[in-house]
């Protein structure tokens, strides 16, 4: 099956009892057993739930993975990867342009625990191989990045990591796993596992859910055995989503391809409009020919995404006034919903990153991040235009 067909049919078999086309939501916490140890495959909903199982099957199919595990948030999914696969003294190599919550997780939760994070500012894939040593267990990248929309060559990063393993004489038991945060692109636009990554991680709060009405996360593995310790952690630590959130996210998957096409179309139009406006010092969008990784994005992605980042002349005062003046773009954290949002990363989503680190990588006070929704694009441009006048 192709993408849109899988999105609608995987994990959506009609209910065998009633014939319901859409399977029922299983909102039970526990399951009655015929006798001790004689269950019908389900015992307790922290461990497994039919609604979650269906949703995980659909996620795995769309990412071209063998297995998936759903979590209560994107950060819960990220924490499960580190907590299940790493031990104190292990190191992790990451690109410096990261979601603020991911940076906070690495630095303020897992560094005191014993994790050794290392960061590169370079998009050159070789930079990741150079930072790898015998303590390294994970290489972690976002692409496109949040919020600067840099695009990293997934296949080339994987190749650099494999070369480094050979150079260091690392055996299969110490294989370094490459993790790609695919939240911004979604599997509708990009398939990291097909490019050699071991794990894809998502905040399903965003485009997967697509309607700003749930919080969730997921990990998808290229090989089922890689997910086994993460599944153990899922049950043992218990950061699982409820059945209703799984139902909503699974329902969101059915329209993901349609929504992403409109997000991309609208974002392209807005980026091109923004370039023509003198109020913006910089406009960042992978679909612009001026983007440094535009050609890579064309090769690696099936569309350029729904996020546009702009830097206003006038710093924080200009950015704050602009954001307070929009009428259709809601000033809010998060992204990926059908409605348009506008965010100030330095104050909002990336405030946990120290100012000197933020500014070094380019998250300045005049920078705003647009999550372009699926409204009529003419209305969105008019809204941004009147906010600029204000």
C-alpha positions, -999 to +999 in steps of 0.1 A: +000+000+000+011+036-007+012+063+020-023+076+020-038+042+017-017+029+047-027+060+067-064+051+063-063+013+065-034+001+088-047-006+123-083+002+112-097-033+106-135-034+112-145-045+147-151-083+146-180-082+171-202-054+156-187-048+122-180-011+132-159+004+104-139+024+129-127+003+158-141+013+192-120+032+217-110+008+245-111+030+276-106+002+301-078+002+326-079-036+331-091-068+314-111-097+328-092-130+327-109-165+325-084-176+352-050-164+365-028-159+335-055-168+310-060-134+292-071-126+256-037-109+251-044-079+272-040-076+310-035-039+320-036-008+298-003+006+309+013-025+293-009-027+262-043-014+249-060-023+216-065+013+207-028+021+213-018-011+195-037-001+164-022+034+164+013+021+169+009-003+139-002+027+117+028+048+128+052+020+121+037+014+087+039+051+077+075+055+088+084+022+070+095+008+104+090-026+119+076-014+153+065+017+171+059+027+207+035+056+217+041+079+247+023+106+266+044+133+250+073+139+226+096+144+256+084+112+272+094+094+239+128+111+239+134+102+276+125+066+269+152+064+242+179+077+265+167+060+296+164+026+280+194+025+257+221+046+276+239+041+309+258+067+330+291+076+313+277+071+278+278+101+254+254+115+229+263+136+198+237+161+187+233+191+164+232+223+184+200+236+168+175+216+189+140+220+204+145+237+237+128+209+256+152+184+241+182+205+251+167+208+286+162+170+288+198+164+278+214+190+300+192+193+331+177+158+334+202+133+319+236+151+323+233+150+362+223+113+357+256+107+339+249+114+302+277+132+283+261+153+255+283+168+228+271+193+202+282+205+168+272+238+151+281+224+117+257+209+092+285+191+076+278+153+082+315+147+089+312+168+120+291+141+136+317+114+129+345+136+143+327+139+177+319+102+180+342+082+204+340+048+221+315+062+247+290+073+221+257+054+220+235+078+201+237+105+174+206+127+176+194+151+149+164+171+140+158+179+103+144+205+095+156+219+128+136+238+153+134+268+149+161+277+123+149+252+097+184+239+089+183+206+069+207+178+076+217+151+052+204+120+070+220+094+048+254+112+049+252+116+087+245+078+090+275+071+067+298+093+087+288+075+119+293+041+104+328+052+092+336+064+127+326+030+141+350+013+118+378+038+127+372+032+164+370-006+160+336-007+176+318-041+175+281-048+168+273-047+205+284-011+207+267+000+175+258+037+176+222+044+169+211+073+148+180+090+160+161+115+138+134+138+152+109+138+123+083+160+139+086+189+115+087+169+083+064+139+093+066+106+074+044+123+047+074+143+036+105+124+049+114+088+058+145+088+080+145+050+084+147+045+047+178+067+047+196+046+073+185+060+106+177+035+134+149+054+152+125+082+143+110+101+171+079+124+171+060+148+191+027+136+178+011+166+195+021+184+163+013+174+127+004+138+135-025+148+157-029+179+136-057+197+155-040+211+187-062+189+209-038+162+222-003+158+236+016+127+226+049+112+213+062+082+196+093+062+187+095+042+155+123+016+149+137+004+116+142-030+133+118-044+159+146-057+182+159-021+186+126-011+201+125-040+226+142-021+254+122+010+246+090-010+249+102-024+283+108+012+294+074+022+281+057-003+304+081+000+334+083+038+335+046+041+325+046+073+304+019+060+281-009+079+263-045+072+272-068+055+247-087+086+237-054+104+228-044+074+208-077+075+190-074+112+182-038+108+169-047+078+148-076+097+133-051+126+125-029+102+106-058+096+081-056+131+068-019+137+073-009+136+036-038+160+027-029+185+055+008+184+048+002+193+012-018+224+022+007+233+050+035+232+024+016+252-002+006+279+023+041+281+038+058+285+004+034+314-004+040+331+029+078+327+027+079+343-007+057+372+005+078+377+035+110+380+014+094+410-003+088+428+030+114+452+042+105+447+078+122+412+078+159+411+081+159+373+073+133+348+060+142+311+065+123+284+046+137+253+029+115+259-001+133+292-009+162+290-034+182+312-010+181+286+017+216+271+022+202+235+021+175+240-005+189+214-030+193+189-002+157+195+010+145+189-026+163+155-027+155+144+008+120+156+014+087+153-005+078+189+004+093+218+024+070+217+054+047+242+071+072+261+092+085+296+083+110+314+105+116+352+102+138+378+119+123+412+123+143+444+122+139+460+156+146+431+178+123+420+206+102+452+207+093+448+170+087+410+173+065+414+204+044+441+188+041+421+156+030+390+174+005+408+196-011+423+165-019+392+145-056+381+144-055+347+127-020+337+138-024+328+175+005+337+198+011+302+213+036+275+218+034+242+198+029+239+160+014+216+133-023+222+139-048+232+112-048+267+127-019+291+123+003+299+153+031+324+159+058+318+185+088+337+199+114+309+205+137+329+227+109+337+252+087+306+247+098+272+233+136+277+237+138+298+268+154+269+287+185+273+265+210+298+280+209+331+262+246+329+250+239+295+235+207+306+218+223+337+203+254+318+191+232+294+170+210+322+157+179+323+180+179+361+184+153+384+200+138+395+167+132+359+155+096+346+152+085+311+142+053+307+121+034+275+121+014+280+089-020+264+090-044+253+063-066+284+062-070+304+030-035+317+024-048+351+012-063+357+046-031+347+064-010+371+043-035+399+050-032+391+087+006+393+086+005+425+065-018+443+090+004+431+119+035+446+101+016+479+097+009+478+134 
